[in-house]
Amino acid sequence: MRHGAGVIGTTRLVLAALGVVALGLPLPTFTGLPAVLALVALPVPFIVARWPGSAWVSCLLVVSLVEWVATSLIEGPPPVLLTVAFGCLLYLVHTLAALAASLPVTRRVEPVVLGRLLLRLLGVLAVAVPLMLAALLAPRLSGSPLLGLAGICGALGVGLVLVVLLHRRPVT
């Protein structure tokens, strides 16, 4: 095995671990329908790690979201920071699945490629986390749905401006 060839294999292991966390994070208590759903879906993260380019990735994300919504309906809304962590976790699962699906396990990956991927990942999270916090906290703090909606729109506008500025190509 050449230097750097184990990166994709390690990525698949991390993908499986994050998939298991995505199934378990919404469960403050292992009872009821969400727990049954998580137990039935427990093999899915390992299938995703084996075939990261398949529809199983979507299955994992959808099952995790359904479990999250069911838990929220049964036990009430989760804490804001847990919700933000869950959103970041789903993004990480999706991004790692895309990386693992795009390269064969034995492929050598240059450090510069991983560095760029890490910078992109951190950039997306740097924009997404404040947007998620604004969307979750604005309605709670303002007490007015209209002010909450204005806060969310303002946060989305700031995010849009950041995306446009970061994706501009220099004029040559």
N, C-alpha and C positions, 0 to 999 in steps of 0.2 A: 504494500500500500504506500503510495507516495505521500509526501508531506502535505498536510492540509486536506487529505482525502476523507478523513473522519468527520469533517465538519457537518456534512449532510446527515450522516448517521446520528451524530449527537443532536442535530436539529430535530430529527424524528423522535428521539427519546424525550427531548424537552417538549415537543409537540404533544406526545402522549401524556406526559405529566401535567401540562397545562390543560389538556382536555379533561383529565380526571378532576382537576381543581375547578374547572368551569362547571362540571356537573355537581360538584359538592358544595361550592360557594353559596348557592342560593338556599341551602338547607341549614337553618339554625338548629332545627331538631329533625331527626330522621324519622318522621312520621307522616302518614297520610299519602295522598296521591303524588306529591312531588318526590317523596322518597322512593316510592315504587317506580316512578319514571326514571329516576337516577340509577336505581339498581338494574332495571331492564336495559338501560342505555350504557351501562358500565363498559361493555366491550367496544363501544364505538370509538373512543379515543385511540385505542390500540389498532383498530382497523384504519383509522385516519392516518396514524403513523406509518402503517404499511403501504397504503395507497393515498398519499396526500393530494393527488390531483383528481380524486373521484368526488362523486356527489356525497360521500360520507362526511366530508367537511361541512357541507351545508346542513346535513342531518344533525351533526354534533352541535352546531350553532343554534339551529332551530329548537332542538330538544332542550338545550340550556336555557334559551329564552322562554320557552313554554314553562319550564320548571320554575324560572324566576317569576314569571307572571302569576303562576298558580300559588307559589309561596307568598307572594305579595298580597294576593286576594284573600288567602286563608289567614295569614298572620299579621297583615298590615304592611305598610310601606317599610322597606329596609332603610337603614341609616344612609345618609347622603354619600359618605365616603365609601361605603361598601358598594353602592350603586356605581360610583365612578370607577372603583377598582374592577368591578364586573365588566363594565364597558371596555376598559383597557385590556382586560384579559381576553375578551372575545376578539379584539383587534389583533392582539399578539398571536392568538391561535390562527387567525386567518392569514396573517403575514408569514408566519413560520410554515404554514401549509403551502403557501405559494412558493416560498423558497425551496422547500423540500420537493415539491412537485416539479420545479423547473430544472433541477440538476440531478443526474444519477448519483447514487450513493458513493460510487468510486471516483467521482469527478473531483479534481483538485480545485479548490476555491482560493483565489488570491485574497490576501488580507485587505487590499484596497476595496474589493467588492463588499466584503463584510462590513468594513468601515462605513462605506456609503449607505449600505442598508441600515446600519445602526443609526446613522445621522438622520436618515429619512424617517425611521421609526420614532426616534426621539422628537423630531420636528412635528410629526403628526400628533403625537401625544401632548406636546407642548401647546398645540393649538386646541386639541380636543378636550383636554382636562378643564381648562377655564370655561369652555363652552358648556360642558356637562355641568360644572358647578353652577354656572349662571342659570342654566335651564332648570336645575333642581332647586336652587336656593331662592331665585327671584320670586316665584309664587308664594313661597313660605314666609319670606321676610316682608314682602310688601303688604300682604293681606288683601290686596286688590288684584283680581285676575288680569285687569287691563294693564296695570303697572308691571306685573309679572311678565306678561306678553311683550311689553315694550323692552324690558330688560333682556329677554331672550332674543328679540330681534336685534337689539344693540350688540349683544355678544356675537350673534351670527354675522352681523355687518363687520365687526372687527376681525373675525375669523376670515371672512371673505377677502377683506383688504390684505390681510397677512398672506393668504394663499396667492393672491394676484401679485403681490410684491415679490414673494419668494420664487415665483415661476416666470418672472420676466427674464427675457434673454437680453444680454447686453447688446447695445447697438454697435455694429462694427463699421 
